[in-house]
Amino acid sequence: MHTTALRSDAFQITVAGRAATLADVFPGFAAEDRLGIVLTADRGAAGAASLILAAITAFYDHLRARDPQFFAYADYFAFHVGGDRGTLRKLDVYPAHKEVVVGVDAEAILEAVNDRGVTRLLVPEGPPATPELARETRHSAHRRIRTALVYSPTGQTARADVFVRGSAQSDVHIRAMLGRPATASADVQAAQGFRRVSLDEALGLLPTTRG
């Protein structure tokens, strides 16, 4: 529980150019939400880390309101495509079984996402495709996933309409994830951009070797 000292005011969020909150990014956000990020680049989670930390902080805020003595981790998941892309443990994606290695196959990725009940999905930007997805796999995702966002491993997503800027305190955890000195004295990272998309558009960005 590395990040429990953070509070939601450590993050600045804008949606469509206006000041916003996490609830504007993830409408109806609740502690029971399950966030999943699909990773295709080594340490690619760095490009979405501010949003992940903002969501985890909101999760802890919900728990604090119920019981200040809580002990829990959010049910957030990382799907490492084609091999280990770098642990998100320093972002409190933990225990280790919440980081799943999957093949370069859209069907296998979405099956893993569905099996873990993900409700908010982050996918990396890339060329759109029409992957082969079983009807039941696609329908399961549509019944449950409420929000889909595109991110870039660099944090600079094309046509972004959501921006999340952290703070010196939150950036400590990002640097620790990257194996850099985890101090609060470094410059704050630039705001990271995300693009809101339909779920079908997000599924079309899942990497695959077929379809």
C-alpha positions as CSV (number, residue, x, y, z in Angstrom):
1,M,0.0,0.0,0.0
2,H,2.7,2.4,-1.1
3,T,0.3,5.2,-2.2
4,T,-2.1,5.6,0.7
5,A,-0.5,8.9,1.7
6,L,-1.8,10.5,-1.5
7,R,-5.0,12.4,-1.7
8,S,-7.2,13.3,-4.6
9,D,-6.1,16.9,-4.6
10,A,-2.6,15.7,-5.7
11,F,-4.1,15.4,-9.2
12,Q,-5.3,17.9,-11.7
13,I,-7.8,16.5,-14.3
14,T,-9.3,18.2,-17.3
15,V,-11.9,16.8,-19.6
16,A,-12.6,18.5,-23.0
17,G,-10.6,21.5,-21.8
18,R,-12.5,22.0,-18.5
19,A,-11.4,21.3,-14.9
20,A,-12.8,17.9,-13.9
21,T,-12.7,15.1,-11.4
22,L,-12.1,11.4,-11.7
23,A,-15.9,10.9,-11.8
24,D,-15.9,12.8,-15.0
25,V,-13.4,10.4,-16.5
26,F,-15.0,7.3,-15.0
27,P,-18.7,8.2,-14.6
28,G,-20.2,6.4,-11.6
29,F,-16.8,5.5,-10.2
30,A,-17.0,3.3,-7.1
31,A,-14.6,1.3,-4.9
32,E,-15.8,-1.8,-6.5
33,D,-14.7,-0.7,-10.0
34,R,-11.9,-2.8,-11.7
35,L,-9.4,-1.0,-13.8
36,G,-7.3,-2.8,-16.4
37,I,-4.5,-1.6,-18.6
38,V,-3.2,-3.5,-21.6
39,L,0.6,-3.1,-22.0
40,T,2.5,-3.7,-25.2
41,A,5.6,-1.6,-24.6
42,D,8.3,-2.1,-21.9
43,R,7.5,0.2,-19.0
44,G,4.6,1.4,-21.0
45,A,2.5,1.9,-17.9
46,A,4.5,5.1,-17.3
47,G,2.4,6.8,-19.9
48,A,-0.9,6.2,-18.0
49,A,0.5,6.2,-14.4
50,S,-1.0,9.5,-13.3
51,L,-4.5,8.2,-14.1
52,I,-3.9,4.9,-12.5
53,L,-2.6,6.6,-9.3
54,A,-5.6,9.0,-9.4
55,A,-8.0,6.0,-9.6
56,I,-6.2,4.1,-6.8
57,T,-6.2,7.3,-4.6
58,A,-10.0,7.6,-5.2
59,F,-10.4,4.0,-4.2
60,Y,-8.5,4.6,-1.0
61,D,-10.6,7.7,-0.4
62,H,-13.7,5.6,-0.6
63,L,-12.3,3.1,1.9
64,R,-11.1,5.9,4.3
65,A,-14.7,7.2,4.4
66,R,-15.9,3.8,5.6
67,D,-13.1,2.8,7.9
68,P,-9.9,4.8,8.5
69,Q,-8.1,1.5,9.6
70,F,-8.7,-0.2,6.2
71,F,-6.2,-2.6,4.7
72,A,-6.9,-3.4,1.0
73,Y,-5.6,-3.2,-2.5
74,A,-7.8,-2.1,-5.4
75,D,-8.7,-4.9,-7.9
76,Y,-6.8,-3.3,-10.7
77,F,-5.0,-5.4,-13.3
78,A,-2.2,-5.1,-15.8
79,F,-2.2,-7.3,-19.0
80,H,1.3,-7.7,-20.2
81,V,1.2,-8.6,-23.9
82,G,3.9,-10.9,-25.3
83,G,6.0,-10.9,-22.1
84,D,6.7,-9.0,-18.9
85,R,6.5,-5.3,-19.6
86,G,7.6,-4.1,-16.2
87,T,5.8,-4.4,-12.8
88,L,3.2,-1.9,-11.6
89,R,3.7,-2.9,-8.0
90,K,4.9,0.6,-7.0
91,L,1.6,1.9,-8.3
92,D,-0.2,-0.5,-5.9
93,V,-1.3,-2.9,-8.6
94,Y,-0.7,-5.8,-6.2
95,P,-0.4,-8.7,-5.4
96,A,1.6,-10.1,-8.3
97,H,-1.2,-12.3,-9.6
98,K,-3.0,-9.1,-10.8
99,E,-0.3,-8.7,-13.4
100,V,-1.1,-11.2,-16.2
101,V,1.1,-12.2,-19.1
102,V,-0.9,-12.9,-22.3
103,G,-0.1,-13.7,-25.9
104,V,-0.3,-11.3,-28.8
105,D,-3.9,-12.3,-29.5
106,A,-6.9,-10.0,-29.1
107,E,-9.2,-12.9,-28.1
108,A,-6.8,-14.1,-25.4
109,I,-6.3,-10.6,-24.1
110,L,-10.1,-9.9,-23.9
111,E,-10.7,-13.3,-22.3
112,A,-8.2,-12.3,-19.6
113,V,-9.9,-8.9,-19.2
114,N,-13.3,-10.5,-18.9
115,D,-12.2,-13.2,-16.5
116,R,-11.1,-10.4,-14.1
117,G,-14.3,-8.4,-14.3
118,V,-12.6,-5.2,-15.6
119,T,-15.0,-2.3,-15.8
120,R,-12.7,0.5,-16.9
121,L,-10.2,-0.4,-19.7
122,L,-7.1,1.4,-20.9
123,V,-5.6,0.3,-24.3
124,P,-2.5,1.6,-26.0
125,E,-2.8,3.7,-29.2
126,G,-1.9,2.0,-32.4
127,P,-3.3,1.2,-35.9
128,P,-6.9,0.2,-35.8
129,A,-7.8,-3.4,-36.8
130,T,-10.7,-5.8,-36.9
131,P,-9.5,-8.6,-34.6
132,E,-11.2,-12.0,-34.5
133,L,-13.3,-12.0,-31.3
134,A,-15.7,-14.6,-30.3
135,R,-19.2,-13.2,-30.1
136,E,-19.6,-14.3,-26.5
137,T,-16.3,-12.7,-25.5
138,R,-17.3,-9.4,-27.1
139,H,-20.7,-9.5,-25.5
140,S,-19.3,-10.1,-22.1
141,A,-17.1,-7.1,-22.4
142,H,-20.0,-4.9,-23.6
143,R,-22.1,-6.0,-20.6
144,R,-19.6,-4.9,-18.1
145,I,-17.0,-2.4,-19.3
146,R,-18.3,1.1,-18.7
147,T,-15.3,3.3,-19.9
148,A,-12.6,2.8,-22.5
149,L,-9.6,5.1,-22.9
150,V,-6.7,5.1,-25.2
151,Y,-3.3,6.0,-23.8
152,S,0.3,6.3,-25.1
153,P,3.4,4.8,-23.4
154,T,4.9,8.3,-23.8
155,G,1.9,10.0,-22.1
156,Q,1.2,12.1,-25.3
157,T,-1.8,10.4,-26.8
158,A,-3.0,11.7,-30.2
159,R,-6.3,13.6,-30.1
160,A,-6.4,13.4,-26.3
161,D,-9.5,14.9,-24.6
162,V,-8.6,13.9,-21.0
163,F,-5.5,15.1,-19.2
164,V,-4.2,14.1,-15.8
165,R,-1.3,15.9,-14.1
166,G,0.1,14.5,-10.9
167,S,2.2,16.2,-8.3
168,A,5.7,15.9,-6.8
169,Q,4.2,13.4,-4.3
170,S,2.5,11.2,-6.9
171,D,5.5,11.3,-9.3
172,V,7.6,9.7,-6.6
173,H,5.8,6.4,-7.2
174,I,6.1,6.7,-11.0
175,R,9.9,7.2,-10.7
176,A,10.1,4.2,-8.3
177,M,8.2,2.1,-10.8
178,L,10.8,3.1,-13.4
179,G,13.7,2.4,-11.1
180,R,14.7,6.0,-10.8
181,P,15.5,7.9,-7.6
182,A,12.2,8.2,-5.7
183,T,12.4,11.7,-4.4
184,A,9.9,14.5,-4.3
185,S,12.4,17.1,-5.4
186,A,12.3,16.4,-9.1
187,D,10.2,18.4,-11.6
188,V,6.6,17.3,-11.9
189,Q,5.8,15.4,-15.0
190,A,3.8,16.9,-17.8
191,A,0.1,16.1,-17.9
192,Q,-0.6,12.7,-19.5
193,G,-3.2,12.6,-22.2
194,F,-6.0,10.1,-22.9
195,R,-8.6,9.7,-25.6
196,R,-12.2,8.6,-24.7
197,V,-13.4,6.0,-27.2
198,S,-16.2,3.6,-27.7
199,L,-15.6,0.1,-26.4
200,D,-15.6,-1.3,-30.0
201,E,-12.9,1.2,-31.0
202,A,-10.9,0.2,-28.0
203,L,-11.3,-3.5,-28.9
204,G,-10.0,-2.7,-32.3
205,L,-6.8,-1.5,-30.8
206,L,-6.0,-4.8,-29.0
207,P,-2.9,-6.2,-30.5
208,T,-3.2,-9.5,-32.4
209,T,-1.3,-11.7,-34.8
210,R,-4.5,-12.6,-36.6
211,G,-7.6,-10.9,-37.9
